[in-house]
Amino acid sequence: MERCGQCKQFTRTRENTKDLCGAWEQPTSAKRQACEFFIPKGFSFFDKEANKSNPQSQLAVIIL
């Protein structure tokens, strides 16, 4: 099960007494079950190595 602390949007700062969720802008804890906006910390849209292994996963770029 994913947890808030494993999410890219999870923020822990010294100034705050509570951790913050970037998606909700609300206090949370690292051990709380992740919500539907969970993004793994290692995830990248621009990971060239991952796109080489699966060309179908590449994002189309439209220049206007």
Stockholm file with secondary structure:
# STOCKHOLM 1.0

chainA/1-64         MERCGQCKQFTRTRENTKDLCGAWEQPTSAKRQACEFFIPKGFSFFDKEANKSNPQSQLAVIIL
#=GR chainA/1-64 SS CCBGGGBTTEECCSSCSSEEETTTTEEECTTSBCCTTCCBTTCCTTCHHHHHHCGGGCCCCCCC
#=GC SS_cons        CCBGGGBTTEECCSSCSSEEETTTTEEECTTSBCCTTCCBTTCCTTCHHHHHHCGGGCCCCCCC
//
